[in-house]
Amino acid sequence: QVQLVESGGGLVQPGGSLTLSCTTSRNIFTLFAMDWNWYRQAPGKQRELVALITSRDNTNYLDSVKGRFTISRDNDKNTVYLQMNSLQPEDSAVYYCNLNDDRAEYWGQGIQVTVSS
């Protein structure tokens, strides 16, 4: 069974930056053809899609993070990244990575990002 392992979360002051990483626990032969997503869920709120990157490197972002967050992938390292700049308290949430195609879907365990002074 494939697991996704997230790293890079933590506490940061408003205006600061963090980079989240998510790596697979083993190589996936078809990973290059799969899409990556980053979701987040704040307490009392629904999980929302923050950013996605397709197998063709097309990207899309939640409106509130456009211009501040950047998603990227490294297929050789089986890893997706989320560079987060100009972080605000409203960005505080548990962030989840997701890897999927038509036949399979994998989720990370979630990592906490807290933006506070």
C-alpha positions in Angstrom: 0.0 0.0 0.0 1.3 3.4 -0.9 1.5 6.0 1.8 2.1 9.8 1.3 4.3 11.4 3.8 4.1 15.2 4.3 6.7 17.5 5.9 7.5 21.1 6.3 4.6 22.4 8.4 4.8 24.3 11.6 4.3 27.7 13.2 5.1 30.9 11.2 4.4 34.5 11.8 2.1 36.5 9.4 3.9 37.4 6.3 6.2 34.4 6.6 6.8 31.5 4.3 6.7 27.7 4.5 7.3 25.0 2.0 5.3 21.7 2.3 6.6 18.5 0.7 4.8 15.3 0.1 6.6 12.1 -0.9 5.4 8.6 -1.7 6.5 5.7 0.5 7.6 3.7 -2.5 8.0 4.3 -6.2 4.9 4.4 -8.3 5.6 3.5 -12.0 2.6 5.6 -13.2 3.2 8.6 -11.0 4.2 10.7 -13.9 0.7 10.3 -15.3 -1.1 11.1 -12.0 -2.3 14.4 -10.6 -1.3 15.9 -7.3 -3.5 18.1 -5.1 -3.1 20.0 -1.9 -6.1 20.4 0.3 -6.6 22.1 3.7 -9.1 21.9 6.5 -9.4 24.5 9.3 -11.3 23.7 12.5 -15.1 23.9 11.9 -14.7 24.3 8.1 -14.9 21.9 5.2 -11.9 20.6 3.5 -11.0 22.8 0.5 -8.8 22.3 -2.6 -5.9 24.7 -2.4 -3.8 23.8 -5.4 -3.4 21.2 -8.0 -0.9 20.2 -10.6 -1.8 17.8 -13.4 0.4 15.2 -15.1 1.0 17.8 -17.8 2.1 20.3 -15.2 -1.1 22.4 -15.5 -1.8 24.2 -12.3 -4.8 25.8 -10.6 -5.2 27.5 -7.3 -7.8 28.6 -4.8 -8.6 32.2 -5.4 -7.4 33.3 -1.9 -3.9 31.8 -2.4 -3.3 32.9 -6.0 -0.1 34.8 -6.3 1.1 33.6 -2.9 1.3 29.8 -3.2 3.1 27.8 -5.8 2.6 24.1 -6.4 5.3 22.0 -8.2 6.3 18.4 -8.7 9.4 16.3 -9.1 8.6 13.0 -10.6 12.1 11.7 -10.2 11.7 12.2 -6.4 8.1 11.1 -6.3 7.4 14.4 -4.6 5.0 17.4 -4.7 5.8 20.8 -3.1 3.6 23.7 -2.0 5.6 26.9 -1.6 3.6 29.3 0.6 4.5 32.9 0.9 2.9 35.9 2.6 1.1 33.6 4.9 -1.9 34.9 6.8 -3.7 33.6 9.9 -6.6 32.5 7.7 -4.1 30.1 6.0 -3.9 28.1 9.3 -5.2 24.6 8.8 -4.2 21.0 8.4 -2.9 20.5 4.9 -3.3 17.2 3.1 -1.6 16.0 -0.1 -3.5 13.8 -2.5 -2.3 11.8 -5.5 -4.8 10.3 -7.9 -5.6 9.0 -11.4 -8.6 7.2 -12.8 -7.7 4.0 -10.9 -6.2 5.0 -7.6 -6.2 7.7 -5.0 -3.8 8.3 -2.1 -3.9 10.7 0.8 -1.4 12.0 3.2 -2.0 12.0 7.0 -2.1 15.8 7.1 0.3 18.3 8.5 -0.5 21.4 10.7 0.3 24.9 9.4 -0.3 27.6 12.0 0.1 31.3 11.1 0.2 33.4 14.3 2.2 36.2 15.9 
